[in-house]
């Protein structure tokens, strides 16, 4: 269709291997501005590795990934990255605002000397992620949810057009899951940013996802939540009976085979 907008992110014929095992192959995915795509699947299926490839950290074994028509490259400020929540040591002396400031100043070579306007930018990011009230506190004394808000602030420092989120809600209670999700959703809505959101539990973002990419056993399925989250579809994907049940306002997937023994974050972590 000639009048359709060009995709922001284009993944064509992509394949990835880990050692002698193929994680997946033949992946074609066009991501448009403002889309919210949930990436689901068991540990070890290659979800984090896909994000690493988009970040320019993991070469594909086949195919290509392009952002705005050009090959992806490492350190592209147009891509923001939110990692899984991992508590910082309690003796970390850095203040909350200092952590966000790393996102504002971190792309410069050498020792980052504050520029005029940096403080205002940091203050704006702190406000955007709901962290103003604890801006001067040491990060090691903050809760997991408060630390995660700061990581989102870092990721938004360059006003990215693409936001990659790797299990950002893990280990957070429901209130903090909602808070972090609302910040990410606001960036998508107000800036028309595209979001790729890796998660094991789709329920916190089920109402936000426009499409789902479900990866399992070296295969994948792509479609709307209603198209993908069906007993028939997941049974075919896993090759074994899987049941999708509704429990109130939540989805429960029953019968998926045990995940890989080694969690993908152990091998593919970005930190």
N, C-alpha and C positions, 0 to 999 in steps of 0.2 A: 504494500500500500504506500503510494508516493507521499501522502500527507502525514504518515505516521512519524512521530519524533524518533530521532536516532537513539539507539540504546546508549546508556552511559558506560556500562560494562558489558563486554562481549567475550564469552568463553566459547571457543569453537573446537570441537574434536578433542577435548582435553582428556589426557590419561595420566595417571600417577602410579608409580611403583614404590614399594618400600622393600628394599632388598630384592628377593626373588618373587615377591608377592605383589600382584597388581591390586591396588586399592579400588580403582574404578577406571573406566575408559569410555570414550565416545560421549563425553558430557558437552552438550550445547546449551548455553544459558545466556539470554539477553536480559540485562537488568536496566530498567528505565528509571529516570529521576522520580523520587517519591515512592518507589516500591519498598515494601517491607517483606523480605523473604526469610522464612524460618528454615534453618538447615538442621535436620533431625537424623538420628541413627545411633546405633550402639557405639560404645567406645571402641576405637581402633578401626572405624569404618572410613576414616580419612576426612572428617569434617574440618578439624584444625589444620590439616595439611592443605586443604583447599584454600583456607584463609592465608596460609603462609605463601602459597603460590600467587595469590592476588597481591600480596604485599611485596612480591619480588624476592622472597627469601628462599623459595623452594622451586627449582625448575621443573617444568612438566616433562614427562617422558614422551608426550606427543601432544600436538595441538597448540593453541595460543590463547592468551588472555590480553585484552586491550582495554584501556581506559580512555574514553574520549577519542577513540580511533588510533591511539598510539600504544605500543607494548608497555605493559606495566613495568615499573622500576622501583627498586628499593628506595625508601625514604621519600616517597611522593607525598607532599603535604596535603594533597587533595583527598588522601585516604586517612581516616581516623581509625584507631584500633583500641578496643576496650577488652582487656584481658579478664580471665576468670578472677574472682575475688580471692585474694590470698592475704591474710592479715600480716601487717608489717610488725617487726619486733617492737615491743613496748618501750625499748630504750632509744628508738629512733628520734633524734632531736629535731628533725626537719618539721617546720610548721605546715599546716594545711595549705596555706597560700604558697609556700615554697614548692610544694609538690605540683600544684597547678602551674606555677611559673615555669617549671621545667618544660611543660608543653609549649609555652609561649616563647621561651628562649632556647629550647633544646636543639633546634635545627641549625644554630650558628656554629661556626668553627671556633675552636679555642674556648677559653673561659667565657661563659655568657655574661656580658656586661649589660645591665638593664638599659633599655632605651626609653626615651620619652614616650609615654603612652603605655608602657608595659604594665604599670601598676593599675591603670584604669582598665586595661584588657583583662588582667587577672581578677580584678574586682567584679567585672562583668560576668566572667565565667563562674566565679564563686556564687554569684547571685543566681545565675542560670541553673546551676545544679543544686541549689538550696543549701549551700555550704557557708554562707556569709557568717552565720552565728558562731561557727567554730573555726573561722579562718586563721586565728592566731594560736590555736591549740596545737600541741605536738601530735603528729599523725599517729605515733605509736599508742597514744591514749584514746584514739577514736574507735568507735565501733566499726564492725565490718561494713555495715551499710554506709556509714559516713566516709570511710576510706574509698568505697566503690564510687560514690558520688564524685570524689576528687579525681579518680581515674577517668571517669567520663568527662570531667572538665578538661583534663589533659588532652583527651582525644578530640575535643571540640575546639582546641586552641587555634587551629588554622582554618576553622569554618569548613570542614571537609564536605565534599559532594558525595562521598561514599563512606559509610560507617560500618566497620567490621566488628562484630561483638562475639567474643568467644566465651560462652558460658558465663556471662556477666552476672547472673542471678544466683549462681551456686553458693550455698552456705549462707544465704540471706533469708531472714524471716519474711513473711508475707508483706508486711508494711514496707520494708526496705525494697523488696522486689517491685512493688508498685511504684515506689518513689524513683528508683533507677530507671524503670521502664518508661515512666512518664517523661523523664528528661530526654531519653533517646527518641521517643515518639515526637516530642516537641521539635527536635532538630529536623526530623523527617518532614513534619507538617509545615513548619515555618520556613525552612531553607530548601525544601524540596530535595533533601538528601535521600539517597538510596541506602537501605539498611540490609545487611546480611547478618542474621542472628542465629548463631549456633547454640543449641540448647538440648538438654535431655528431656525437659518437661515443657511441652508446648502450651500448657494451660495459662501461664501468666501473660502470654502474648498472642493467644489464639484469636482474640478479637482484633488484633492489629495486622496480622500476617495477610498479605495479599496472595502469596503463593508459598508452597512448601516444597523444598528439595529434600527428599528422604533417601538416605544412602544406607545400604545394608548388603553385606555379603558380596561386595564387588559390583552391585547393581544399584540402580537409583530410579526414582520416579519423581516427576515434577508436575505440579498442578495446583489448583486452589485447595484450601483446607478441606472443603467438602468432597473434592475429587480424590484426594490422597488418603485422608484419614477414614478409610473404610475397611471393614473386615476383609472383603474380597481382594482389595488392592494390596494390603500389607501381607496377606497370606501368600499371594503370588510373589511379592518381593522377597520374602524370607524363605519361600519354598516349604513352609510348614504352617499348620493352622495358627492363626493369630486373630484375636478378637478385639474389636474396638467397641468399648462400652461407654455409655453416658451415665455419670453419677451426679445428678443435679446439674450444675453448670460446668462440670469438669469431664474431661475425656480420660478414660483409662484404657491402656493397651495391654492386653493379657496374652501370654504365650510366646513372646519373643525369645529366641534362643539366647543363652548366656552370652554376654559381651566377650570380646577378646580378653585374654588374661592380662595383657599389658595395656594400660590406659593410654590413649593417644597423647595426652598431655605430658606423660612421662618422657615420650620420645620427641614430641614436636613442640614443646613449650617454647615460648618466644623470649622468656626472660633469661 
